[in-house]
């Protein structure tokens, strides 16, 4: 391999197993109740009146966006 050759991607099976492990870990974290605070952040807007409920999870989705952006940047850097 010469310095001008593009890097080889990881095997697809390894990527699929990694994604599967990440999904299982996330499921266990949610199931354990460790994320009970999610959806109740100070920037989330909740309106309830009678039988009407409106919920805008602004702060929660901003947090998800930042976390996913950081993860995507790390994955791009490593692979």
PDB file with SEQRES, HELIX, SHEET and CRYST1 records, atoms N, CA, C and O in Angstrom:
SEQRES   1 A   79  UNK UNK UNK UNK UNK UNK UNK UNK UNK UNK UNK UNK UNK          
SEQRES   2 A   79  UNK UNK UNK UNK UNK UNK UNK UNK UNK UNK UNK UNK UNK          
SEQRES   3 A   79  UNK UNK UNK UNK UNK UNK UNK UNK UNK UNK UNK UNK UNK          
SEQRES   4 A   79  UNK UNK UNK UNK UNK UNK UNK UNK UNK UNK UNK UNK UNK          
SEQRES   5 A   79  UNK UNK UNK UNK UNK UNK UNK UNK UNK UNK UNK UNK UNK          
SEQRES   6 A   79  UNK UNK UNK UNK UNK UNK UNK UNK UNK UNK UNK UNK UNK          
SEQRES   7 A   79  UNK                                                          
HELIX    1 AA1 UNK A   12  UNK A   32  1                                  21    
HELIX    2 AA2 UNK A   58  UNK A   78  1                                  21    
SHEET    1 AA1 2 UNK A  45  UNK A  49  0                                        
SHEET    2 AA1 2 UNK A  52  UNK A  56 -1                                        
CRYST1    1.000    1.000    1.000  90.00  90.00  90.00 P 1           1          
ATOM      1  N   UNK A   1       0.848  -1.177   0.000  1.00  0.00           N  
ATOM      2  CA  UNK A   1       0.000   0.000   0.000  1.00  0.00           C  
ATOM      3  C   UNK A   1       0.892   1.240   0.000  1.00  0.00           C  
ATOM      4  O   UNK A   1       1.785   1.369   0.837  1.00  0.00           O  
ATOM      5  N   UNK A   2       0.652   2.123  -0.917  1.00  0.00           N  
ATOM      6  CA  UNK A   2       1.436   3.353  -1.015  1.00  0.00           C  
ATOM      7  C   UNK A   2       0.684   4.481  -0.313  1.00  0.00           C  
ATOM      8  O   UNK A   2      -0.517   4.367  -0.067  1.00  0.00           O  
ATOM      9  N   UNK A   3       1.388   5.573   0.010  1.00  0.00           N  
ATOM     10  CA  UNK A   3       0.728   6.690   0.717  1.00  0.00           C  
ATOM     11  C   UNK A   3      -0.411   7.325  -0.082  1.00  0.00           C  
ATOM     12  O   UNK A   3      -1.252   8.006   0.505  1.00  0.00           O  
ATOM     13  N   UNK A   4      -0.465   7.124  -1.401  1.00  0.00           N  
ATOM     14  CA  UNK A   4      -1.527   7.752  -2.195  1.00  0.00           C  
ATOM     15  C   UNK A   4      -2.780   6.893  -2.298  1.00  0.00           C  
ATOM     16  O   UNK A   4      -3.808   7.360  -2.788  1.00  0.00           O  
ATOM     17  N   UNK A   5      -2.710   5.639  -1.843  1.00  0.00           N  
ATOM     18  CA  UNK A   5      -3.882   4.770  -1.890  1.00  0.00           C  
ATOM     19  C   UNK A   5      -4.908   5.229  -0.852  1.00  0.00           C  
ATOM     20  O   UNK A   5      -4.547   5.618   0.259  1.00  0.00           O  
ATOM     21  N   UNK A   6      -6.195   5.179  -1.225  1.00  0.00           N  
ATOM     22  CA  UNK A   6      -7.220   5.554  -0.237  1.00  0.00           C  
ATOM     23  C   UNK A   6      -7.300   4.503   0.861  1.00  0.00           C  
ATOM     24  O   UNK A   6      -7.018   3.331   0.612  1.00  0.00           O  
ATOM     25  N   UNK A   7      -7.680   4.902   2.069  1.00  0.00           N  
ATOM     26  CA  UNK A   7      -7.783   3.926   3.163  1.00  0.00           C  
ATOM     27  C   UNK A   7      -8.911   2.940   2.881  1.00  0.00           C  
ATOM     28  O   UNK A   7      -9.928   3.297   2.287  1.00  0.00           O  
ATOM     29  N   UNK A   8      -8.721   1.714   3.306  1.00  0.00           N  
ATOM     30  CA  UNK A   8      -9.754   0.697   3.103  1.00  0.00           C  
ATOM     31  C   UNK A   8     -10.789   0.798   4.207  1.00  0.00           C  
ATOM     32  O   UNK A   8     -10.436   0.974   5.373  1.00  0.00           O  
ATOM     33  N   UNK A   9     -12.070   0.687   3.851  1.00  0.00           N  
ATOM     34  CA  UNK A   9     -13.118   0.765   4.880  1.00  0.00           C  
ATOM     35  C   UNK A   9     -13.130  -0.510   5.709  1.00  0.00           C  
ATOM     36  O   UNK A   9     -12.651  -1.551   5.261  1.00  0.00           O  
ATOM     37  N   UNK A  10     -13.684  -0.430   6.931  1.00  0.00           N  
ATOM     38  CA  UNK A  10     -13.771  -1.637   7.760  1.00  0.00           C  
ATOM     39  C   UNK A  10     -14.767  -2.613   7.135  1.00  0.00           C  
ATOM     40  O   UNK A  10     -15.649  -2.193   6.386  1.00  0.00           O  
ATOM     41  N   UNK A  11     -14.642  -3.889   7.427  1.00  0.00           N  
ATOM     42  CA  UNK A  11     -15.590  -4.866   6.880  1.00  0.00           C  
ATOM     43  C   UNK A  11     -17.019  -4.539   7.301  1.00  0.00           C  
ATOM     44  O   UNK A  11     -17.260  -4.077   8.417  1.00  0.00           O  
ATOM     45  N   UNK A  12     -17.954  -4.782   6.400  1.00  0.00           N  
ATOM     46  CA  UNK A  12     -19.354  -4.446   6.658  1.00  0.00           C  
ATOM     47  C   UNK A  12     -19.904  -5.197   7.870  1.00  0.00           C  
ATOM     48  O   UNK A  12     -20.699  -4.647   8.633  1.00  0.00           O  
ATOM     49  N   UNK A  13     -19.490  -6.435   8.046  1.00  0.00           N  
ATOM     50  CA  UNK A  13     -19.963  -7.215   9.194  1.00  0.00           C  
ATOM     51  C   UNK A  13     -19.586  -6.577  10.512  1.00  0.00           C  
ATOM     52  O   UNK A  13     -20.379  -6.582  11.454  1.00  0.00           O  
ATOM     53  N   UNK A  14     -18.388  -6.029  10.593  1.00  0.00           N  
ATOM     54  CA  UNK A  14     -17.938  -5.368  11.813  1.00  0.00           C  
ATOM     55  C   UNK A  14     -18.773  -4.121  12.093  1.00  0.00           C  
ATOM     56  O   UNK A  14     -19.096  -3.837  13.247  1.00  0.00           O  
ATOM     57  N   UNK A  15     -19.117  -3.388  11.064  1.00  0.00           N  
ATOM     58  CA  UNK A  15     -19.940  -2.187  11.225  1.00  0.00           C  
ATOM     59  C   UNK A  15     -21.339  -2.570  11.711  1.00  0.00           C  
ATOM     60  O   UNK A  15     -21.882  -1.925  12.608  1.00  0.00           O  
ATOM     61  N   UNK A  16     -21.921  -3.616  11.124  1.00  0.00           N  
ATOM     62  CA  UNK A  16     -23.265  -4.045  11.514  1.00  0.00           C  
ATOM     63  C   UNK A  16     -23.272  -4.534  12.964  1.00  0.00           C  
ATOM     64  O   UNK A  16     -24.201  -4.226  13.711  1.00  0.00           O  
ATOM     65  N   UNK A  17     -22.264  -5.281  13.365  1.00  0.00           N  
ATOM     66  CA  UNK A  17     -22.184  -5.753  14.755  1.00  0.00           C  
ATOM     67  C   UNK A  17     -22.025  -4.566  15.701  1.00  0.00           C  
ATOM     68  O   UNK A  17     -22.650  -4.540  16.761  1.00  0.00           O  
ATOM     69  N   UNK A  18     -21.207  -3.592  15.340  1.00  0.00           N  
ATOM     70  CA  UNK A  18     -21.035  -2.402  16.179  1.00  0.00           C  
ATOM     71  C   UNK A  18     -22.325  -1.636  16.351  1.00  0.00           C  
ATOM     72  O   UNK A  18     -22.633  -1.180  17.452  1.00  0.00           O  
ATOM     73  N   UNK A  19     -23.089  -1.485  15.273  1.00  0.00           N  
ATOM     74  CA  UNK A  19     -24.376  -0.792  15.361  1.00  0.00           C  
ATOM     75  C   UNK A  19     -25.344  -1.589  16.238  1.00  0.00           C  
ATOM     76  O   UNK A  19     -26.084  -1.012  17.034  1.00  0.00           O  
ATOM     77  N   UNK A  20     -25.335  -2.893  16.091  1.00  0.00           N  
ATOM     78  CA  UNK A  20     -26.204  -3.739  16.908  1.00  0.00           C  
ATOM     79  C   UNK A  20     -25.887  -3.635  18.384  1.00  0.00           C  
ATOM     80  O   UNK A  20     -26.795  -3.558  19.211  1.00  0.00           O  
ATOM     81  N   UNK A  21     -24.616  -3.632  18.723  1.00  0.00           N  
ATOM     82  CA  UNK A  21     -24.205  -3.497  20.125  1.00  0.00           C  
ATOM     83  C   UNK A  21     -24.626  -2.134  20.672  1.00  0.00           C  
ATOM     84  O   UNK A  21     -25.083  -2.035  21.810  1.00  0.00           O  
ATOM     85  N   UNK A  22     -24.472  -1.086  19.864  1.00  0.00           N  
ATOM     86  CA  UNK A  22     -24.867   0.252  20.301  1.00  0.00           C  
ATOM     87  C   UNK A  22     -26.368   0.330  20.546  1.00  0.00           C  
ATOM     88  O   UNK A  22     -26.804   0.968  21.504  1.00  0.00           O  
ATOM     89  N   UNK A  23     -27.158  -0.306  19.697  1.00  0.00           N  
ATOM     90  CA  UNK A  23     -28.618  -0.296  19.873  1.00  0.00           C  
ATOM     91  C   UNK A  23     -29.002  -1.060  21.141  1.00  0.00           C  
ATOM     92  O   UNK A  23     -29.887  -0.628  21.879  1.00  0.00           O  
ATOM     93  N   UNK A  24     -28.348  -2.185  21.394  1.00  0.00           N  
ATOM     94  CA  UNK A  24     -28.644  -2.955  22.606  1.00  0.00           C  
ATOM     95  C   UNK A  24     -28.293  -2.158  23.856  1.00  0.00           C  
ATOM     96  O   UNK A  24     -29.070  -2.134  24.811  1.00  0.00           O  
ATOM     97  N   UNK A  25     -27.141  -1.512  23.862  1.00  0.00           N  
ATOM     98  CA  UNK A  25     -26.742  -0.704  25.021  1.00  0.00           C  
ATOM     99  C   UNK A  25     -27.724   0.443  25.236  1.00  0.00           C  
ATOM    100  O   UNK A  25     -28.123   0.713  26.369  1.00  0.00           O  
ATOM    101  N   UNK A  26     -28.112   1.115  24.162  1.00  0.00           N  
ATOM    102  CA  UNK A  26     -29.077   2.210  24.285  1.00  0.00           C  
ATOM    103  C   UNK A  26     -30.412   1.689  24.818  1.00  0.00           C  
ATOM    104  O   UNK A  26     -31.034   2.339  25.659  1.00  0.00           O  
ATOM    105  N   UNK A  27     -30.853   0.543  24.347  1.00  0.00           N  
ATOM    106  CA  UNK A  27     -32.088  -0.054  24.839  1.00  0.00           C  
ATOM    107  C   UNK A  27     -32.021  -0.381  26.313  1.00  0.00           C  
ATOM    108  O   UNK A  27     -32.985  -0.154  27.044  1.00  0.00           O  
ATOM    109  N   UNK A  28     -30.892  -0.914  26.763  1.00  0.00           N  
ATOM    110  CA  UNK A  28     -30.734  -1.223  28.185  1.00  0.00           C  
ATOM    111  C   UNK A  28     -30.724   0.035  29.041  1.00  0.00           C  
ATOM    112  O   UNK A  28     -31.272   0.041  30.144  1.00  0.00           O  
ATOM    113  N   UNK A  29     -30.107   1.092  28.543  1.00  0.00           N  
ATOM    114  CA  UNK A  29     -30.084   2.354  29.294  1.00  0.00           C  
ATOM    115  C   UNK A  29     -31.492   2.920  29.425  1.00  0.00           C  
ATOM    116  O   UNK A  29     -31.881   3.386  30.496  1.00  0.00           O  
ATOM    117  N   UNK A  30     -32.256   2.880  28.336  1.00  0.00           N  
ATOM    118  CA  UNK A  30     -33.631   3.385  28.381  1.00  0.00           C  
ATOM    119  C   UNK A  30     -34.489   2.513  29.280  1.00  0.00           C  
ATOM    120  O   UNK A  30     -35.286   3.026  30.065  1.00  0.00           O  
ATOM    121  N   UNK A  31     -34.336   1.199  29.173  1.00  0.00           N  
ATOM    122  CA  UNK A  31     -35.129   0.265  29.963  1.00  0.00           C  
ATOM    123  C   UNK A  31     -34.848   0.410  31.462  1.00  0.00           C  
ATOM    124  O   UNK A  31     -35.743   0.234  32.288  1.00  0.00           O  
ATOM    125  N   UNK A  32     -33.597   0.732  31.803  1.00  0.00           N  
ATOM    126  CA  UNK A  32     -33.233   0.855  33.217  1.00  0.00           C  
ATOM    127  C   UNK A  32     -33.792   2.125  33.857  1.00  0.00           C  
ATOM    128  O   UNK A  32     -33.801   2.244  35.082  1.00  0.00           O  
ATOM    129  N   UNK A  33     -34.251   3.060  33.056  1.00  0.00           N  
ATOM    130  CA  UNK A  33     -34.805   4.298  33.595  1.00  0.00           C  
ATOM    131  C   UNK A  33     -33.765   5.381  33.801  1.00  0.00           C  
ATOM    132  O   UNK A  33     -34.037   6.382  34.464  1.00  0.00           O  
ATOM    133  N   UNK A  34     -32.583   5.198  33.247  1.00  0.00           N  
ATOM    134  CA  UNK A  34     -31.516   6.179  33.424  1.00  0.00           C  
ATOM    135  C   UNK A  34     -31.776   7.467  32.649  1.00  0.00           C  
ATOM    136  O   UNK A  34     -31.121   8.479  32.897  1.00  0.00           O  
ATOM    137  N   UNK A  35     -32.715   7.442  31.725  1.00  0.00           N  
ATOM    138  CA  UNK A  35     -33.016   8.644  30.928  1.00  0.00           C  
ATOM    139  C   UNK A  35     -34.376   9.240  31.277  1.00  0.00           C  
ATOM    140  O   UNK A  35     -35.036   9.813  30.411  1.00  0.00           O  
ATOM    141  N   UNK A  36     -34.801   9.115  32.520  1.00  0.00           N  
ATOM    142  CA  UNK A  36     -36.090   9.683  32.918  1.00  0.00           C  
ATOM    143  C   UNK A  36     -36.116  11.199  32.793  1.00  0.00           C  
ATOM    144  O   UNK A  36     -37.191  11.779  32.632  1.00  0.00           O  
ATOM    145  N   UNK A  37     -34.982  11.846  32.861  1.00  0.00           N  
ATOM    146  CA  UNK A  37     -34.904  13.299  32.761  1.00  0.00           C  
ATOM    147  C   UNK A  37     -35.102  13.773  31.321  1.00  0.00           C  
ATOM    148  O   UNK A  37     -35.437  14.935  31.089  1.00  0.00           O  
ATOM    149  N   UNK A  38     -34.896  12.872  30.354  1.00  0.00           N  
ATOM    150  CA  UNK A  38     -35.013  13.270  28.948  1.00  0.00           C  
ATOM    151  C   UNK A  38     -36.471  13.583  28.618  1.00  0.00           C  
ATOM    152  O   UNK A  38     -37.366  12.791  28.913  1.00  0.00           O  
ATOM    153  N   UNK A  39     -36.698  14.726  28.013  1.00  0.00           N  
ATOM    154  CA  UNK A  39     -38.058  15.169  27.719  1.00  0.00           C  
ATOM    155  C   UNK A  39     -38.610  16.109  28.763  1.00  0.00           C  
ATOM    156  O   UNK A  39     -39.718  16.626  28.616  1.00  0.00           O  
ATOM    157  N   UNK A  40     -37.848  16.335  29.818  1.00  0.00           N  
ATOM    158  CA  UNK A  40     -38.274  17.248  30.882  1.00  0.00           C  
ATOM    159  C   UNK A  40     -37.226  18.328  31.124  1.00  0.00           C  
ATOM    160  O   UNK A  40     -37.085  18.826  32.241  1.00  0.00           O  
ATOM    161  N   UNK A  41     -36.510  18.679  30.095  1.00  0.00           N  
ATOM    162  CA  UNK A  41     -35.475  19.707  30.221  1.00  0.00           C  
ATOM    163  C   UNK A  41     -36.124  21.087  30.301  1.00  0.00           C  
ATOM    164  O   UNK A  41     -37.266  21.257  29.876  1.00  0.00           O  
ATOM    165  N   UNK A  42     -35.404  22.074  30.843  1.00  0.00           N  
ATOM    166  CA  UNK A  42     -35.989  23.409  31.008  1.00  0.00           C  
ATOM    167  C   UNK A  42     -36.459  24.069  29.712  1.00  0.00           C  
ATOM    168  O   UNK A  42     -37.368  24.899  29.755  1.00  0.00           O  
ATOM    169  N   UNK A  43     -35.871  23.730  28.561  1.00  0.00           N  
ATOM    170  CA  UNK A  43     -36.277  24.359  27.308  1.00  0.00           C  
ATOM    171  C   UNK A  43     -37.423  23.663  26.601  1.00  0.00           C  
ATOM    172  O   UNK A  43     -37.868  24.130  25.552  1.00  0.00           O  
ATOM    173  N   UNK A  44     -37.912  22.560  27.143  1.00  0.00           N  
ATOM    174  CA  UNK A  44     -39.032  21.845  26.537  1.00  0.00           C  
ATOM    175  C   UNK A  44     -40.330  22.558  26.884  1.00  0.00           C  
ATOM    176  O   UNK A  44     -40.575  22.896  28.042  1.00  0.00           O  
ATOM    177  N   UNK A  45     -41.157  22.783  25.870  1.00  0.00           N  
ATOM    178  CA  UNK A  45     -42.404  23.526  26.064  1.00  0.00           C  
ATOM    179  C   UNK A  45     -43.556  22.536  26.156  1.00  0.00           C  
ATOM    180  O   UNK A  45     -43.724  21.681  25.287  1.00  0.00           O  
ATOM    181  N   UNK A  46     -44.340  22.659  27.207  1.00  0.00           N  
ATOM    182  CA  UNK A  46     -45.485  21.774  27.438  1.00  0.00           C  
ATOM    183  C   UNK A  46     -46.700  22.634  27.764  1.00  0.00           C  
ATOM    184  O   UNK A  46     -46.647  23.501  28.637  1.00  0.00           O  
ATOM    185  N   UNK A  47     -47.793  22.382  27.051  1.00  0.00           N  
ATOM    186  CA  UNK A  47     -49.040  23.114  27.285  1.00  0.00           C  
ATOM    187  C   UNK A  47     -50.154  22.094  27.476  1.00  0.00           C  
ATOM    188  O   UNK A  47     -50.351  21.221  26.631  1.00  0.00           O  
ATOM    189  N   UNK A  48     -50.879  22.199  28.581  1.00  0.00           N  
ATOM    190  CA  UNK A  48     -51.999  21.308  28.855  1.00  0.00           C  
ATOM    191  C   UNK A  48     -53.207  22.137  29.242  1.00  0.00           C  
ATOM    192  O   UNK A  48     -53.137  23.000  30.117  1.00  0.00           O  
ATOM    193  N   UNK A  49     -54.309  21.861  28.579  1.00  0.00           N  
ATOM    194  CA  UNK A  49     -55.552  22.566  28.874  1.00  0.00           C  
ATOM    195  C   UNK A  49     -56.710  21.618  28.602  1.00  0.00           C  
ATOM    196  O   UNK A  49     -56.992  21.280  27.452  1.00  0.00           O  
ATOM    197  N   UNK A  50     -57.367  21.200  29.648  1.00  0.00           N  
ATOM    198  CA  UNK A  50     -58.489  20.273  29.483  1.00  0.00           C  
ATOM    199  C   UNK A  50     -58.018  18.960  28.874  1.00  0.00           C  
ATOM    200  O   UNK A  50     -57.176  18.263  29.441  1.00  0.00           O  
ATOM    201  N   UNK A  51     -58.570  18.636  27.719  1.00  0.00           N  
ATOM    202  CA  UNK A  51     -58.186  17.393  27.043  1.00  0.00           C  
ATOM    203  C   UNK A  51     -57.124  17.640  25.970  1.00  0.00           C  
ATOM    204  O   UNK A  51     -56.795  16.723  25.218  1.00  0.00           O  
ATOM    205  N   UNK A  52     -56.583  18.851  25.885  1.00  0.00           N  
ATOM    206  CA  UNK A  52     -55.584  19.196  24.878  1.00  0.00           C  
ATOM    207  C   UNK A  52     -54.198  19.202  25.498  1.00  0.00           C  
ATOM    208  O   UNK A  52     -53.966  19.830  26.530  1.00  0.00           O  
ATOM    209  N   UNK A  53     -53.293  18.501  24.860  1.00  0.00           N  
ATOM    210  CA  UNK A  53     -51.896  18.502  25.294  1.00  0.00           C  
ATOM    211  C   UNK A  53     -51.015  18.790  24.091  1.00  0.00           C  
ATOM    212  O   UNK A  53     -51.122  18.133  23.055  1.00  0.00           O  
ATOM    213  N   UNK A  54     -50.148  19.775  24.238  1.00  0.00           N  
ATOM    214  CA  UNK A  54     -49.193  20.126  23.180  1.00  0.00           C  
ATOM    215  C   UNK A  54     -47.808  20.100  23.803  1.00  0.00           C  
ATOM    216  O   UNK A  54     -47.584  20.658  24.877  1.00  0.00           O  
ATOM    217  N   UNK A  55     -46.894  19.450  23.123  1.00  0.00           N  
ATOM    218  CA  UNK A  55     -45.549  19.289  23.667  1.00  0.00           C  
ATOM    219  C   UNK A  55     -44.530  19.560  22.579  1.00  0.00           C  
ATOM    220  O   UNK A  55     -44.576  18.931  21.522  1.00  0.00           O  
ATOM    221  N   UNK A  56     -43.607  20.488  22.815  1.00  0.00           N  
ATOM    222  CA  UNK A  56     -42.524  20.813  21.899  1.00  0.00           C  
ATOM    223  C   UNK A  56     -41.202  20.556  22.618  1.00  0.00           C  
ATOM    224  O   UNK A  56     -40.783  21.382  23.429  1.00  0.00           O  
ATOM    225  N   UNK A  57     -40.535  19.436  22.346  1.00  0.00           N  
ATOM    226  CA  UNK A  57     -39.286  19.117  23.056  1.00  0.00           C  
ATOM    227  C   UNK A  57     -38.075  19.828  22.440  1.00  0.00           C  
ATOM    228  O   UNK A  57     -37.183  19.175  21.897  1.00  0.00           O  
ATOM    229  N   UNK A  58     -38.043  21.146  22.521  1.00  0.00           N  
ATOM    230  CA  UNK A  58     -36.989  21.922  21.871  1.00  0.00           C  
ATOM    231  C   UNK A  58     -35.606  21.628  22.452  1.00  0.00           C  
ATOM    232  O   UNK A  58     -34.676  21.330  21.701  1.00  0.00           O  
ATOM    233  N   UNK A  59     -35.459  21.703  23.744  1.00  0.00           N  
ATOM    234  CA  UNK A  59     -34.148  21.479  24.364  1.00  0.00           C  
ATOM    235  C   UNK A  59     -33.705  20.030  24.211  1.00  0.00           C  
ATOM    236  O   UNK A  59     -32.524  19.761  23.996  1.00  0.00           O  
ATOM    237  N   UNK A  60     -34.634  19.109  24.319  1.00  0.00           N  
ATOM    238  CA  UNK A  60     -34.286  17.692  24.178  1.00  0.00           C  
ATOM    239  C   UNK A  60     -33.781  17.390  22.769  1.00  0.00           C  
ATOM    240  O   UNK A  60     -32.793  16.674  22.606  1.00  0.00           O  
ATOM    241  N   UNK A  61     -34.445  17.926  21.760  1.00  0.00           N  
ATOM    242  CA  UNK A  61     -34.026  17.669  20.382  1.00  0.00           C  
ATOM    243  C   UNK A  61     -32.722  18.394  20.047  1.00  0.00           C  
ATOM    244  O   UNK A  61     -31.934  17.910  19.234  1.00  0.00           O  
ATOM    245  N   UNK A  62     -32.494  19.548  20.667  1.00  0.00           N  
ATOM    246  CA  UNK A  62     -31.215  20.225  20.497  1.00  0.00           C  
ATOM    247  C   UNK A  62     -30.088  19.383  21.074  1.00  0.00           C  
ATOM    248  O   UNK A  62     -29.016  19.274  20.477  1.00  0.00           O  
ATOM    249  N   UNK A  63     -30.330  18.791  22.230  1.00  0.00           N  
ATOM    250  CA  UNK A  63     -29.339  17.906  22.845  1.00  0.00           C  
ATOM    251  C   UNK A  63     -29.078  16.683  21.969  1.00  0.00           C  
ATOM    252  O   UNK A  63     -27.925  16.290  21.786  1.00  0.00           O  
ATOM    253  N   UNK A  64     -30.128  16.080  21.428  1.00  0.00           N  
ATOM    254  CA  UNK A  64     -29.969  14.926  20.536  1.00  0.00           C  
ATOM    255  C   UNK A  64     -29.170  15.321  19.298  1.00  0.00           C  
ATOM    256  O   UNK A  64     -28.306  14.566  18.853  1.00  0.00           O  
ATOM    257  N   UNK A  65     -29.447  16.484  18.745  1.00  0.00           N  
ATOM    258  CA  UNK A  65     -28.734  16.960  17.562  1.00  0.00           C  
ATOM    259  C   UNK A  65     -27.249  17.143  17.835  1.00  0.00           C  
ATOM    260  O   UNK A  65     -26.417  16.754  17.015  1.00  0.00           O  
ATOM    261  N   UNK A  66     -26.912  17.726  18.966  1.00  0.00           N  
ATOM    262  CA  UNK A  66     -25.503  17.935  19.309  1.00  0.00           C  
ATOM    263  C   UNK A  66     -24.798  16.594  19.515  1.00  0.00           C  
ATOM    264  O   UNK A  66     -23.687  16.399  19.021  1.00  0.00           O  
ATOM    265  N   UNK A  67     -25.424  15.681  20.231  1.00  0.00           N  
ATOM    266  CA  UNK A  67     -24.814  14.365  20.493  1.00  0.00           C  
ATOM    267  C   UNK A  67     -24.609  13.606  19.191  1.00  0.00           C  
ATOM    268  O   UNK A  67     -23.542  13.029  18.979  1.00  0.00           O  
ATOM    269  N   UNK A  68     -25.609  13.594  18.315  1.00  0.00           N  
ATOM    270  CA  UNK A  68     -25.467  12.889  17.037  1.00  0.00           C  
ATOM    271  C   UNK A  68     -24.424  13.541  16.133  1.00  0.00           C  
ATOM    272  O   UNK A  68     -23.718  12.843  15.404  1.00  0.00           O  
ATOM    273  N   UNK A  69     -24.317  14.866  16.171  1.00  0.00           N  
ATOM    274  CA  UNK A  69     -23.296  15.553  15.381  1.00  0.00           C  
ATOM    275  C   UNK A  69     -21.889  15.197  15.857  1.00  0.00           C  
ATOM    276  O   UNK A  69     -20.991  14.976  15.045  1.00  0.00           O  
ATOM    277  N   UNK A  70     -21.703  15.143  17.165  1.00  0.00           N  
ATOM    278  CA  UNK A  70     -20.399  14.768  17.716  1.00  0.00           C  
ATOM    279  C   UNK A  70     -20.072  13.313  17.371  1.00  0.00           C  
ATOM    280  O   UNK A  70     -18.941  13.004  16.997  1.00  0.00           O  
ATOM    281  N   UNK A  71     -21.051  12.428  17.495  1.00  0.00           N  
ATOM    282  CA  UNK A  71     -20.821  11.024  17.143  1.00  0.00           C  
ATOM    283  C   UNK A  71     -20.487  10.866  15.661  1.00  0.00           C  
ATOM    284  O   UNK A  71     -19.593  10.097  15.308  1.00  0.00           O  
ATOM    285  N   UNK A  72     -21.192  11.584  14.798  1.00  0.00           N  
ATOM    286  CA  UNK A  72     -20.912  11.504  13.361  1.00  0.00           C  
ATOM    287  C   UNK A  72     -19.510  12.017  13.055  1.00  0.00           C  
ATOM    288  O   UNK A  72     -18.814  11.444  12.217  1.00  0.00           O  
ATOM    289  N   UNK A  73     -19.092  13.080  13.716  1.00  0.00           N  
ATOM    290  CA  UNK A  73     -17.742  13.607  13.496  1.00  0.00           C  
ATOM    291  C   UNK A  73     -16.680  12.608  13.958  1.00  0.00           C  
ATOM    292  O   UNK A  73     -15.663  12.428  13.289  1.00  0.00           O  
ATOM    293  N   UNK A  74     -16.916  11.964  15.094  1.00  0.00           N  
ATOM    294  CA  UNK A  74     -15.962  10.966  15.587  1.00  0.00           C  
ATOM    295  C   UNK A  74     -15.905   9.747  14.670  1.00  0.00           C  
ATOM    296  O   UNK A  74     -14.826   9.216  14.405  1.00  0.00           O  
ATOM    297  N   UNK A  75     -17.066   9.305  14.185  1.00  0.00           N  
ATOM    298  CA  UNK A  75     -17.082   8.152  13.288  1.00  0.00           C  
ATOM    299  C   UNK A  75     -16.377   8.489  11.977  1.00  0.00           C  
ATOM    300  O   UNK A  75     -15.623   7.665  11.460  1.00  0.00           O  
ATOM    301  N   UNK A  76     -16.607   9.675  11.433  1.00  0.00           N  
ATOM    302  CA  UNK A  76     -15.909  10.084  10.210  1.00  0.00           C  
ATOM    303  C   UNK A  76     -14.407  10.151  10.415  1.00  0.00           C  
ATOM    304  O   UNK A  76     -13.642   9.820   9.508  1.00  0.00           O  
ATOM    305  N   UNK A  77     -13.981  10.568  11.576  1.00  0.00           N  
ATOM    306  CA  UNK A  77     -12.556  10.684  11.848  1.00  0.00           C  
ATOM    307  C   UNK A  77     -11.901   9.301  11.983  1.00  0.00           C  
ATOM    308  O   UNK A  77     -10.778   9.098  11.520  1.00  0.00           O  
ATOM    309  N   UNK A  78     -12.595   8.363  12.610  1.00  0.00           N  
ATOM    310  CA  UNK A  78     -12.026   7.037  12.836  1.00  0.00           C  
ATOM    311  C   UNK A  78     -12.128   6.129  11.621  1.00  0.00           C  
ATOM    312  O   UNK A  78     -11.264   5.277  11.413  1.00  0.00           O  
ATOM    313  N   UNK A  79     -13.177   6.297  10.811  1.00  0.00           N  
ATOM    314  CA  UNK A  79     -13.357   5.410   9.656  1.00  0.00           C  
ATOM    315  C   UNK A  79     -13.166   6.222   8.420  1.00  0.00           C  
ATOM    316  O   UNK A  79     -13.268   5.694   7.313  1.00  0.00           O  
TER     317      UNK A  79                                                      
END                                                                             
